[in-house]
């Protein structure tokens, strides 16, 4: 990944991931977080695992991020954009839609 791609990815990621690391960690510890999203074989959901990785990325120094980290950041950007386009009608405060987005580091009510 070249420097321009990294910059674009960084900018988009920082724009869409609007939860602070401690806030995201606290959310990930909640029952609502653990029950949101698709679970493989009854284990951790894809979004929950992604949230843990996002916390690591947010806490890392920008210069220490690997190409793999940037690929994950691209995945987060794609997921959040797609999911935002599927906003349900009505109050989303306690919706699975919002909870899933929050697992990916984006609180649509923030």
N, C-alpha and C positions, 0 to 999 in steps of 0.2 A: 504494500500500500504506500503510495507516494505522499509527499508532504501536503499537496493540495487535497487529496482524498481524506487524509487524517484531519486536516483543518475543517473541512466540510462536515465530516462525521462528528467531530468534537462539538462544533457549533450547534448542529441539529440535536445531538444528545443532550447538551446542556440546556437547550431551549425546551425540550419535551420532558426531561426528567426534572420535575419541579419539587421533589421531596428531598429533604436533607438526609444524610446518611443515618443519623440517630433516629429521625422520624420514620424512615423506611425500616430500620431494624425493629423499632417498637411495633410497627404495623405487622411485620413478618412474624412476630411472636404471638399475634392474636389468632383466635379461633377463626374469625372471619377470613383472615388471610389464608390460613391453611386449608379452608374448605373451598376457596375460589379456584376456578380454572380446571383444566383437564388433568386428571391424575393417571399416571401409568402404573398399572398393577397395584393399585391401592396405596402407592407411595406418594412422594412429594410431587406437587403439580409443577409443570414446566415453568409457569410464571413465578412460583415461589422460589424455585432454584435460581431463576434469572434475577430475582430481587436480591438474593444473597450475593450474586456476582456483581450486581450494580453497586451495592454497598462497597465492595472491594475496589471497584473502579473509581467511585467517588472519593474514596479515601487515599487512593494512590496519587503519587506525583505524576503530572502529565507526561514528563519525560520518561517515566518508568513503564508506561503502558505499551503492551506488545501488539503486534498485528492481530493476534487472537482476541485481545481486549477490544480493539477497534472493530473487528468483525462482530463481536457480541454487541457493541454499541450500535452498529448498523441494524442488527436484528431487533434491538429494543426500539429504535426509531421506526422501523417498518411496522412492528406490532402496534405501537402506540398510535401511529397515524391510521392504520386500518381500523383499529378498535374505536377510535374517536369518531370515525365516519359511521359507525353503527350505533350511535347513541340512541337509547330507547326513549320513548315518550314518558313524560311525567317526572316525578321526583326520583332522582337517581341516588340520593344520599345513602341508602342502605341496600343498593342493588348489587347483584353479582357482577354486573358490567363495571361499576366503579371499583369494586373490590379487586377484580382482575387487573384493571389498569393500575391500581395502586401497587399490586405485586410487581409491576414493571416500572415502578418509580414515578408514576404520573397520577396525581390527584386532580381529577377534572373539576373539583369544587374549590381548588386552591386559587 
